[in-house]
Amino acid sequence: MSLTQTKCYLISAGEFSGDLLAADLVHSLRSEAPDFLPFGIVGETMIGAGVTPLANISELSVMGILEVAKRVVDIRMLEQRVLAWVDRANPEFAVLVDFPGFHFRLAEQLKLRGIPVYQYVAPKVWAWGKKRVHQLRENFAAVLGILPFEEEFFLQNGVRYSYVGSPHYDRIHNLKARPEDLGFKAGQKIIGFLPGSRLSEIKAILPVMIDIRKQIADREPDTLCVIPLASGLHWEDVAPIVGLAGETIDPTKGWYAAGFHWRTGHSLELMKVANSAVVASGTATLECALAGTPMVVIYVMNEISFAIAKRAVDLKWVSLVNLLMNQEVVKEYLQHIDARLVADEVLEISVESPARSEMVRYFDQLTSRLEAGASEKAAKFICADIIERRGLYD
C-alpha cells in the first residue's frame, strides 16, 4: 500500500516531550508517505524533522488550571490561526500529540471539517476525566497509545485504540553515554535534577529543587548536581528564578549557578550517567526508569490548581513508573515538600543499598513490559487507515 498524491497533513505538539515524539513520527510518516508534507504547531525538533511551522509550542507552554485560564484568549487565537490554515490547505489528516486540553478542542473542529484526526499518546482520561472519553470516541479516528495498561480501559469505553509501542523505550534502549561524554569526571557522584520542560512548571519546581540540593551539599559537598534545560528554554528564562538575571553565559559549555551545573539538552544522557535523580512528575519519570537510574519524584503547582486536580484525579500515584507497575516503586513528594526527606531518599538510592537494588529490579520488570517501534507502527496504522478511508488498495 502507498500514498502517492502530493498532499499535506497537520501535526501538533504542545510541549517539549511531544515535540520529540512528533519529530520521530514525522520521519516514519515520510518513509510510509514521502509525498505528504507536514505542517503544524512545532518545537525545534519538529522543525529539524522538516515540519513547516504554523505556530510554536512555546505559545502553549502553560501548566495548571488557573494558568491556562489566564491565557485562554491567546490560546483561542492560536486555534483560529491553525484552523484558518486548515480551511485553506485542506490537509488529508491530522495527528495531535498528547496535550489534550488544547487538542480536544482542535479535534472537534477538525472533525467538523471532515478531517480524520489521530491522537498519538493517549490522554490520561482514565485518571482525570472519564467523562471526556466520549470526545475521543466521537472526534478521533483512532487513539495510538504508548502505554500498554491503557488498552483495556479505552476499548471498554468504545474508543478505537491501538497500543503501538513505547517511544521512550526506542529513544533510550540503544543510547550509550559516559560521564566523560558530558564533561564530567569518571567516578564523580552525579545527581540529576529534571524540573520539567515548561517554564511555568520550572518556576514552581525549581525553588524546591534548590532547597533539596542545599540539603545534599550540606552532607556531600563534592556531589555534582546537574540540571539539563529542555530544548526551547534558555538561560535568560530561568536566571530570574535563581536570582541571577542579567548573567551572560555560554550555554554550549555548561555553566554553574545556584549550586547546580547546568546544561542545554542531553537529559537522556544525564539520566544514563547519574547515580540518582530528582524528577518532576511526567514523561521524564518513565525515561529515567528505562535508563535504569533510581529516582525520587516531586511535583508542585499553584495551590488552587492542585486542590482542583486532587479532587478530579482518581489515582493512588502520579508518576508513570508507579502507574505502570501498579505499586509504589519510586517515592513521590507532592506540593508541600520537605527538602530534607527528599535529600535523604535520593542519597540512599545513589549508592549500593537494598532500596536502590529493589528499585532497579522493578525498572527491569517495567522495561520488559514495553514494546519498541512506536513511531513506525503509528505511521503504518495512519497510512493504512487513510488508504482504507479513500477506498484505495494497492
Long-range contacts (C-beta under 8 A, 24 or more apart in sequence): 1-383, 1-384, 1-387, 1-393, 1-394, 2-32, 2-33, 2-394, 3-32, 3-33, 3-35, 3-36, 3-92, 3-383, 3-386, 3-387, 4-35, 5-35, 6-35, 6-36, 6-37, 7-35, 7-36, 7-37, 7-91, 7-92, 8-36, 8-37, 8-38, 8-39, 8-89, 8-91, 8-92, 9-36, 9-37, 9-38, 9-39, 9-91, 9-92, 9-93, 9-94, 9-95, 10-38, 10-39, 10-40, 10-54, 10-82, 10-85, 10-86, 10-91, 10-93, 10-94, 10-95, 10-110, 10-115, 11-38, 11-39, 11-40, 11-46, 11-51, 11-94, 11-95, 11-96, 11-97, 12-40, 12-41, 12-82, 12-94, 12-95, 12-96, 12-97, 12-99, 12-103, 12-106, 13-40, 13-41, 13-42, 13-43, 13-46, 13-57, 13-97, 13-98, 13-99, 14-41, 14-57, 14-60, 14-61, 14-97, 14-98, 14-99, 14-101, 14-102, 14-103, 15-43, 15-57, 15-60, 15-61, 15-98, 15-99, 15-197, 15-198, 16-43, 16-57, 16-197, 16-198, 16-230, 16-231, 16-232, 17-98, 17-197, 17-282, 17-283, 17-284, 18-43, 18-57, 18-97, 18-98, 18-99, 18-121, 19-43, 19-44, 19-45, 19-46, 19-57, 19-231, 19-232, 20-45, 20-171, 21-97, 21-98, 21-120, 21-121, 21-167, 21-375, 22-46, 22-49, 22-51, 22-95, 22-97, 22-120, 23-48, 23-49, 23-51, 24-49, 24-167, 24-170, 24-171, 24-374, 24-375, 25-95, 25-97, 25-120, 25-375, 25-378, 25-379, 26-50, 26-51, 27-375, 28-375, 28-376, 28-378, 28-379, 29-379, 29-382, 29-383, 31-376, 31-379, 32-379, 32-380, 32-382, 32-383, 33-379, 33-383, 36-92, 39-85, 39-89, 39-91, 41-78, 41-82, 43-231, 43-232, 44-231, 44-232, 45-231, 54-81, 54-82, 54-85, 55-81, 55-82, 57-232, 58-232, 60-99, 60-102, 61-198, 61-199, 61-200, 62-198, 62-200, 63-196, 63-198, 63-200, 63-201, 63-204, 63-301, 64-200, 64-301, 64-302, 64-305, 65-302, 65-304, 65-305, 65-308, 65-309, 66-302, 66-304, 66-305, 67-200, 67-302, 67-305, 68-101, 75-102, 79-105, 79-106, 79-109, 82-106, 83-109, 86-110, 86-113, 86-115, 87-113, 90-115, 91-115, 92-116, 92-386, 93-117, 93-118, 93-141, 93-382, 93-386, 94-118, 95-119, 95-120, 95-382, 96-120, 97-121, 98-123, 100-124, 100-125, 100-129, 100-132, 104-132, 104-135, 104-139, 107-135, 107-139, 107-140, 108-135, 108-139, 110-139, 111-138, 111-139, 111-140, 116-141, 116-385, 116-386, 116-389, 117-141, 118-142, 118-143, 118-144, 118-378, 118-381, 118-382, 118-385, 119-143, 119-144, 120-144, 120-378, 121-145, 121-146, 122-146, 122-147, 122-150, 122-154, 122-161, 126-150, 126-153, 126-154, 127-313, 127-314, 127-315, 128-309, 128-312, 128-313, 128-314, 129-312, 130-157, 130-314, 133-157, 133-158, 133-159, 141-385, 141-389, 142-381, 142-385, 144-377, 144-378, 144-381, 144-382, 146-374, 147-320, 147-324, 148-369, 148-370, 148-371, 149-323, 149-324, 149-326, 162-377, 162-381, 163-371, 164-373, 164-374, 164-377, 164-378, 164-381, 165-370, 165-371, 165-372, 165-373, 165-374, 165-377, 166-286, 166-370, 166-371, 166-372, 166-374, 167-374, 167-375, 168-283, 168-286, 168-287, 168-290, 168-370, 169-290, 169-367, 169-370, 169-371, 169-372, 169-374, 170-372, 170-373, 170-374, 170-375, 171-268, 171-287, 172-268, 172-271, 172-272, 172-287, 172-290, 172-291, 173-290, 173-372, 175-268, 175-269, 175-272, 175-291, 176-272, 177-268, 177-269, 177-272, 177-273, 178-273, 179-273, 181-269, 181-273, 182-263, 182-266, 182-269, 182-270, 182-273, 183-254, 184-224, 184-226, 184-273, 188-222, 188-224, 189-220, 189-222, 189-223, 189-224, 189-275, 189-350, 190-223, 190-224, 190-225, 190-226, 190-270, 190-273, 190-274, 190-275, 191-216, 191-223, 191-224, 191-225, 191-226, 191-274, 191-275, 191-276, 191-277, 191-278, 191-346, 191-350, 192-226, 192-227, 192-228, 192-267, 192-270, 192-271, 192-274, 192-276, 192-277, 192-278, 192-279, 192-288, 192-293, 193-225, 193-226, 193-227, 193-260, 193-277, 193-278, 194-227, 194-228, 194-267, 194-270, 194-271, 194-277, 194-278, 194-279, 194-280, 194-284, 194-288, 195-227, 195-280, 196-230, 196-280, 196-282, 196-284, 197-230, 197-232, 197-233, 199-233, 199-237, 199-238, 201-280, 201-301, 202-233, 202-237, 202-238, 202-241, 203-241, 204-300, 204-301, 204-302, 205-280, 205-298, 205-299, 205-300, 206-238, 206-241, 206-242, 207-241, 208-298, 208-300, 208-337, 208-339, 209-278, 209-298, 210-242, 210-258, 210-259, 211-339, 212-278, 212-298, 212-339, 212-342, 212-343, 212-346, 213-258, 213-259, 213-260, 214-259, 214-339, 215-339, 215-340, 215-342, 215-343, 216-343, 216-346, 216-347, 217-259, 219-343, 219-347, 220-347, 223-350, 224-261, 225-259, 225-260, 225-261, 226-260, 226-261, 226-262, 226-263, 226-270, 226-274, 227-260, 227-261, 227-262, 227-263, 228-262, 228-263, 228-264, 228-265, 228-266, 228-267, 228-270, 229-262, 229-263, 229-264, 229-265, 230-265, 230-267, 231-264, 231-265, 235-262, 275-350, 275-351, 276-346, 276-347, 276-349, 276-350, 276-356, 277-346, 278-342, 278-346, 279-319, 281-318, 281-319, 281-332, 281-334, 282-320, 283-320, 285-319, 285-320, 285-321, 285-330, 286-320, 286-321, 286-324, 289-321, 289-329, 289-330, 289-363, 289-366, 289-367, 290-363, 290-366, 290-367, 290-370, 292-360, 292-363, 292-364, 294-330, 294-349, 294-350, 294-355, 294-356, 294-359, 294-360, 295-321, 295-330, 295-346, 295-349, 296-330, 296-331, 296-333, 296-342, 296-345, 296-346, 296-349, 297-321, 297-330, 297-331, 297-332, 297-333, 298-332, 298-333, 298-334, 298-337, 298-342, 299-332, 299-333, 299-334, 299-335, 300-334, 300-335, 300-337, 301-335, 303-335, 306-334, 306-335, 321-362, 321-363, 321-366, 324-366, 324-369, 325-362, 325-365, 325-366, 329-359, 329-362, 329-363, 329-366, 330-359
